[in-house]
Amino acid sequence: MLNILWIGVIIKQQQIGTYKVVSAAANNWQLRFINGLVKNGVQINCITYLPDSYWPKGNFRPKYRLHDLPENLNAFPVNYINIPIFREISLGFNLIIKIYLYIIISI
């Protein structure tokens, strides 16, 4: 069985209206692409995060609700600090850590 690591924002199509910053078209394309891979026997492991408006308009630490993630992939959500400069630093650092841990676990 082929395993693929997907890095990006993916939300259930039914929940897309509750998130302001996520593109519905991009999310739909990714879900259809991933569903096609899963139907062909590919296992998808997704490292994902929830983009949100900067704090104070958005949440200080956006967190995924696990029921918003699609069922047909193994998701590893990443949390971050949502202040303009710290957002890129904490998101990048947490993504690198999750990718590194995924690689170590999958070896």
ABEGO torsion letter per residue (X at the ends): XBBBBBBEBBBBAAAAAABAABBAAAAAAAAAAAAAAAAAGBBBBBBBBBBBBBOAABBABBBBBAAABBAABBBBBBBBBABAAAAAAAAAAAAAAAAAAAAAAAX
